[in-house]
Amino acid sequence: MTGEFLKKTLLSMILVVNSKRFIIVLITIGFLCCKKEQESYSAFQGYAQGSTFRVVYKAVSDKEYIHSVDSILAVIDKSMSLWDSTSLITRINESAEVLVVDRHFEAVFNRSKYFHEISKGAFDPTLGPLISAWGFARKQGLELPNQEKIDSLKDLVDFNHFSLLNGYLTKSKWNSELDFNAIAQGYTVDVLGEYLESEGITEYLIELGGETLAKGFNQSGEKWKVGIERPDWNNTSTNNAVKTVVGLSNAALVTSGSYRKFIEKEGKKYSHTLDSRTGKPVIHNLLSVAVITNNAMDADAYATMFMVIGKDSAIAYAEKNQIKIQCIYEEKGEMKTAYSKGFKELIILEN
């Protein structure tokens, strides 16, 4: 096989699209040269949590892992899926009873509490009533809520309405709701990574709905290549161009943006990113933020938090806390990019 043929045939580009995050994963599969032929990388994919997932890994045995992964995904869905009428989180949202939670729910709840506190409420998993009122949930084409409606719903939106003690969840307002969409997929990716490592797999890339966790190196012995989409306004299934490609190893990357999921009324776009403190979509020039941390759950939560607080506050927080982020924003009609320390060092290609 010629080098040119390998370039054209062994590079697989996957655009991961869901309502919130858009990452292109560049995965090299196959024999890259003779000295690598003894190494075997495998891959499998499927559907989960309203999106797709893909796992690429260096095999240590002939064992197939997809059934175990499917089982893990099913267990987490039973805990935190809003699309499952029998899930734990659905029962919590529809009930005033004290309920016993599982370990997955407890882990996500406690980490959400941490992000709610450090963000001073910018990260809030109780936005459900406002999300529905603005038309970002299952009902579309709604009239924009007036201030009176927003104020009435804001009374339900506060993570402090919920309390978790010794595995028992209580809430002070019976009609308050939980929605872990801003953190649960990242947590799920971390759990899948823990499972692979328990099987002795140390070289892998997991992508679920745009949340990406990379460990070790790809089959060419290089960092995993992950591309970040250019944040052009686009609420269709068509792909935007790649803006940035980074090399990822022993880290997670999550991107959040306002340019895919939005509503438009009388020529004005309203972002699906809501600020619980105002009850309204955020109004700033930040189009997308990419976050790199040690684990996907934190990257997931930070990405949402940064989209709420805006570019300047996000960069300042990231610099102070040594978090690698890329902010793409609009200024006088022109798309610009800002980075915190360390992010630019990971860039392989930038358009």
C-alpha positions as CSV (number, residue, x, y, z in Angstrom):
1,M,0.0,0.0,0.0
2,T,1.4,3.4,-0.9
3,G,1.6,6.3,1.6
4,E,-0.9,8.3,-0.5
5,F,-3.4,5.5,-0.4
6,L,-3.0,5.2,3.3
7,K,-3.7,8.9,3.8
8,K,-6.9,8.7,1.8
9,T,-8.2,5.5,3.2
10,L,-7.1,5.1,6.8
11,L,-8.3,8.5,8.0
12,S,-11.9,8.5,9.2
13,M,-13.6,11.8,9.9
14,I,-16.7,11.7,12.1
15,L,-18.8,14.7,12.8
16,V,-20.6,14.4,16.1
17,V,-23.7,16.5,16.2
18,N,-26.3,16.9,19.0
19,S,-28.1,19.9,20.4
20,K,-25.2,21.2,22.4
21,R,-21.8,20.1,21.3
22,F,-20.1,19.6,18.0
23,I,-16.7,17.9,17.7
24,I,-15.0,16.2,14.8
25,V,-13.0,13.2,15.8
26,L,-10.2,12.3,13.5
27,I,-9.4,8.6,14.1
28,T,-6.7,6.6,12.4
29,I,-7.6,3.0,11.9
30,G,-5.5,0.4,10.2
31,F,-1.9,-0.5,9.6
32,L,0.1,2.7,9.3
33,C,3.4,1.1,8.6
34,C,5.1,-2.3,8.8
35,K,6.5,-1.8,12.3
36,K,3.0,-1.1,13.6
37,E,1.4,-4.2,12.1
38,Q,1.7,-6.1,15.4
39,E,-0.6,-3.6,17.1
40,S,-4.3,-4.2,16.8
41,Y,-6.8,-1.3,17.2
42,S,-10.5,-2.0,17.2
43,A,-13.6,0.1,17.1
44,F,-17.4,-0.1,17.6
45,Q,-20.2,2.4,17.7
46,G,-23.9,2.7,18.4
47,Y,-26.7,5.0,19.6
48,A,-27.2,6.3,23.1
49,Q,-28.6,9.2,25.0
50,G,-30.3,10.7,22.0
51,S,-27.0,10.7,20.0
52,T,-24.2,8.4,18.8
53,F,-21.2,6.9,20.5
54,R,-17.9,5.5,19.2
55,V,-15.1,3.7,20.9
56,V,-11.7,3.1,19.4
57,Y,-9.1,1.1,21.5
58,K,-6.0,-1.0,21.4
59,A,-7.2,-4.5,21.9
60,V,-5.6,-6.6,24.6
61,S,-7.7,-9.7,23.9
62,D,-10.3,-11.0,21.5
63,K,-13.1,-10.0,23.8
64,E,-16.0,-7.8,22.5
65,Y,-17.0,-5.0,24.7
66,I,-20.0,-3.5,23.0
67,H,-22.6,-5.5,24.9
68,S,-21.0,-4.4,28.3
69,V,-20.9,-0.8,27.1
70,D,-24.6,-1.0,26.0
71,S,-25.5,-2.4,29.5
72,I,-23.6,0.5,31.2
73,L,-25.4,3.0,29.0
74,A,-28.8,1.4,29.8
75,V,-28.2,1.6,33.6
76,I,-27.2,5.3,33.4
77,D,-30.3,6.0,31.2
78,K,-32.5,4.4,33.8
79,S,-31.0,6.8,36.3
80,M,-30.9,10.2,34.5
81,S,-32.7,10.0,31.1
82,L,-35.5,12.5,30.7
83,W,-36.7,10.6,27.7
84,D,-37.4,7.5,29.8
85,S,-40.8,7.8,31.5
86,T,-39.6,5.2,34.1
87,S,-36.2,6.6,34.9
88,L,-35.3,7.8,38.3
89,I,-35.0,11.5,37.3
90,T,-38.4,11.4,35.7
91,R,-40.0,10.0,38.9
92,I,-38.2,12.7,40.9
93,N,-39.5,15.5,38.6
94,E,-43.0,14.1,38.7
95,S,-43.2,13.4,42.4
96,A,-42.9,15.2,45.8
97,E,-41.9,12.0,47.5
98,V,-38.5,11.3,49.1
99,L,-36.7,8.9,46.8
100,V,-33.6,6.7,47.1
101,V,-31.0,7.4,44.4
102,D,-28.4,5.2,42.8
103,R,-24.6,5.8,42.8
104,H,-24.6,7.3,39.3
105,F,-27.3,9.8,40.2
106,E,-25.5,10.7,43.4
107,A,-22.2,11.2,41.7
108,V,-23.7,13.6,39.1
109,F,-25.8,15.4,41.7
110,N,-22.8,16.1,44.0
111,R,-20.6,17.3,41.2
112,S,-23.4,19.5,39.9
113,K,-23.7,21.0,43.4
114,Y,-20.0,21.9,43.2
115,F,-20.4,23.6,39.9
116,H,-23.5,25.4,41.0
117,E,-21.6,26.8,43.9
118,I,-18.4,27.9,42.1
119,S,-20.4,29.5,39.3
120,K,-22.6,31.4,41.7
121,G,-25.7,29.8,40.0
122,A,-24.5,30.2,36.4
123,F,-24.5,26.4,36.2
124,D,-27.9,25.2,37.3
125,P,-29.5,21.8,36.5
126,T,-33.0,23.0,37.5
127,L,-33.6,25.0,34.3
128,G,-36.2,22.6,32.9
129,P,-39.3,24.8,33.3
130,L,-37.6,27.7,31.6
131,I,-36.2,25.6,28.9
132,S,-39.7,24.4,28.1
133,A,-41.2,27.9,28.3
134,W,-38.6,29.2,25.8
135,G,-39.4,26.4,23.3
136,F,-36.0,24.5,23.6
137,A,-37.5,21.3,24.9
138,R,-40.0,19.0,23.0
139,K,-42.5,21.7,22.2
140,Q,-41.5,24.0,19.4
141,G,-43.0,27.2,17.9
142,L,-44.1,28.6,21.2
143,E,-44.6,32.3,21.8
144,L,-41.8,33.9,23.8
145,P,-42.6,34.0,27.5
146,N,-43.3,37.5,29.0
147,Q,-41.6,38.8,32.1
148,E,-44.5,37.7,34.3
149,K,-44.1,34.1,33.1
150,I,-40.4,34.2,33.5
151,D,-40.6,35.5,37.0
152,S,-43.1,32.8,38.0
153,L,-40.9,30.0,36.6
154,K,-37.7,31.5,38.2
155,D,-39.3,30.7,41.5
156,L,-38.9,27.0,40.6
157,V,-35.3,27.3,39.3
158,D,-32.8,26.9,42.1
159,F,-30.6,23.9,42.7
160,N,-30.9,24.6,46.4
161,H,-34.5,23.4,46.2
162,F,-33.0,19.9,46.2
163,S,-31.1,18.1,49.0
164,L,-29.3,14.8,48.9
165,L,-28.4,13.1,52.2
166,N,-27.4,9.5,52.8
167,G,-28.8,8.5,49.5
168,Y,-32.2,10.1,49.9
169,L,-33.3,13.0,47.7
170,T,-35.8,15.6,48.8
171,K,-37.0,18.8,47.3
172,S,-38.6,21.9,48.9
173,K,-40.8,22.7,45.9
174,W,-42.7,19.7,44.5
175,N,-42.8,21.1,40.9
176,S,-39.1,21.9,40.6
177,E,-37.2,19.7,38.1
178,L,-33.8,18.3,37.5
179,D,-32.0,18.1,34.2
180,F,-28.5,16.8,34.1
181,N,-28.0,17.2,30.3
182,A,-25.1,19.6,30.9
183,I,-23.0,17.1,32.8
184,A,-24.4,13.5,32.5
185,Q,-23.0,12.7,29.1
186,G,-19.5,13.7,30.3
187,Y,-20.0,11.5,33.4
188,T,-21.1,8.6,31.1
189,V,-17.9,8.9,29.1
190,D,-15.8,8.8,32.2
191,V,-17.6,5.7,33.4
192,L,-17.0,4.0,30.1
193,G,-13.4,4.9,30.3
194,E,-13.2,3.3,33.8
195,Y,-14.8,0.2,32.4
196,L,-12.2,-0.1,29.6
197,E,-9.4,0.4,32.0
198,S,-10.8,-2.3,34.3
199,E,-10.4,-4.6,31.3
200,G,-6.7,-3.7,30.9
201,I,-7.2,-1.2,28.0
202,T,-5.1,1.9,28.3
203,E,-5.1,3.2,24.8
204,Y,-8.5,4.4,23.7
205,L,-10.8,7.2,22.5
206,I,-14.4,7.4,23.6
207,E,-16.8,9.9,22.0
208,L,-20.5,10.2,23.1
209,G,-22.6,13.0,21.7
210,G,-19.6,15.2,21.3
211,E,-18.0,14.5,24.7
212,T,-14.5,13.1,24.1
213,L,-12.1,11.2,26.3
214,A,-8.7,10.2,25.0
215,K,-6.1,8.0,26.8
216,G,-2.7,7.0,25.5
217,F,-2.1,7.3,21.8
218,N,-3.7,6.3,18.5
219,Q,-2.4,3.5,16.3
220,S,0.2,5.7,14.7
221,G,1.7,6.3,18.1
222,E,0.5,10.0,18.1
223,K,-2.0,11.9,20.1
224,W,-5.6,11.5,19.1
225,K,-6.7,14.2,16.7
226,V,-9.9,16.0,17.6
227,G,-11.4,18.7,15.5
228,I,-13.6,21.6,16.7
229,E,-16.3,22.9,14.4
230,R,-16.4,26.5,13.2
231,P,-19.4,28.1,15.0
232,D,-21.4,29.3,12.0
233,W,-25.1,29.7,12.7
234,N,-26.6,26.4,11.6
235,N,-29.7,24.6,12.9
236,T,-29.6,21.9,10.2
237,S,-27.8,18.6,10.1
238,T,-25.2,19.8,7.6
239,N,-21.7,20.1,8.8
240,N,-19.8,23.3,9.4
241,A,-16.1,23.6,8.5
242,V,-13.4,22.5,11.0
243,K,-12.0,25.5,12.9
244,T,-9.3,23.9,15.1
245,V,-7.7,20.5,15.4
246,V,-6.0,19.6,18.6
247,G,-3.9,16.6,19.8
248,L,-5.5,14.9,22.8
249,S,-3.9,12.4,25.2
250,N,-4.9,11.6,28.8
251,A,-7.5,14.3,28.7
252,A,-11.1,15.1,27.8
253,L,-12.5,17.7,25.4
254,V,-16.0,19.1,25.4
255,T,-17.3,22.0,23.2
256,S,-20.5,24.0,23.9
257,G,-22.0,26.5,21.6
258,S,-25.0,28.7,20.9
259,Y,-24.9,28.5,17.1
260,R,-26.7,25.2,16.5
261,K,-29.7,25.2,18.8
262,F,-31.6,28.5,18.8
263,I,-34.9,30.0,18.0
264,E,-35.5,33.0,15.8
265,K,-38.3,35.4,16.3
266,E,-38.8,38.5,14.1
267,G,-35.3,38.3,12.8
268,K,-33.7,37.9,16.3
269,K,-31.8,34.8,17.4
270,Y,-32.3,33.5,20.9
271,S,-29.6,31.1,22.2
272,H,-30.6,27.9,24.0
273,T,-28.1,28.7,26.7
274,L,-30.2,30.1,29.5
275,D,-29.0,32.1,32.5
276,S,-31.0,30.9,35.6
277,R,-30.3,34.3,37.2
278,T,-32.2,36.2,34.6
279,G,-34.5,33.4,33.3
280,K,-33.5,34.4,29.7
281,P,-31.1,33.4,27.0
282,V,-27.7,34.8,27.5
283,I,-26.8,37.9,25.6
284,H,-23.1,38.1,24.8
285,N,-20.7,37.6,21.8
286,L,-19.4,34.1,22.8
287,L,-20.3,31.6,20.1
288,S,-18.6,28.5,21.4
289,V,-16.1,27.4,24.0
290,A,-13.9,24.3,23.9
291,V,-12.7,23.0,27.3
292,I,-9.9,20.5,28.0
293,T,-9.6,18.9,31.5
294,N,-8.6,15.6,33.0
295,N,-12.1,14.1,32.9
296,A,-15.2,14.6,30.7
297,M,-17.7,15.3,33.4
298,D,-15.8,18.4,34.5
299,A,-15.2,19.5,30.9
300,D,-18.9,19.1,30.2
301,A,-19.9,21.3,33.2
302,Y,-17.3,23.9,32.6
303,A,-18.3,24.3,29.0
304,T,-21.9,25.1,30.0
305,M,-20.8,27.4,32.8
306,F,-18.5,29.3,30.5
307,M,-21.2,29.7,27.8
308,V,-23.3,31.4,30.5
309,I,-20.7,33.8,32.0
310,G,-19.3,34.9,28.6
311,K,-15.8,35.1,27.0
312,D,-14.0,37.6,29.3
313,S,-15.2,35.9,32.5
314,A,-14.5,32.4,31.1
315,I,-10.9,33.3,30.1
316,A,-10.2,35.0,33.5
317,Y,-11.6,32.0,35.4
318,A,-9.7,29.5,33.2
319,E,-6.4,31.4,33.6
320,K,-6.8,31.5,37.4
321,N,-7.7,27.8,37.7
322,Q,-5.3,26.5,35.0
323,I,-8.1,25.2,32.7
324,K,-7.4,25.0,29.0
325,I,-10.1,26.6,26.9
326,Q,-10.7,28.1,23.5
327,C,-13.3,30.8,23.0
328,I,-14.7,31.7,19.6
329,Y,-16.6,34.9,19.6
330,E,-17.9,37.6,17.4
331,E,-16.7,41.2,17.4
332,K,-18.0,43.8,14.9
333,G,-19.2,41.1,12.6
334,E,-15.9,39.3,12.6
335,M,-15.2,35.8,14.1
336,K,-12.3,35.9,16.6
337,T,-10.6,33.4,18.9
338,A,-9.2,33.7,22.4
339,Y,-7.3,31.1,24.5
340,S,-6.4,30.5,28.0
341,K,-2.8,29.4,28.7
342,G,-1.8,26.0,27.5
343,F,-4.6,25.4,24.9
344,K,-2.7,26.8,22.0
345,E,0.1,24.4,22.6
346,L,-2.2,21.5,21.8
347,I,-3.3,22.9,18.4
348,I,-2.3,20.9,15.4
349,L,-4.2,22.8,12.7
350,E,-6.2,26.1,12.8
351,N,-8.2,27.6,10.0
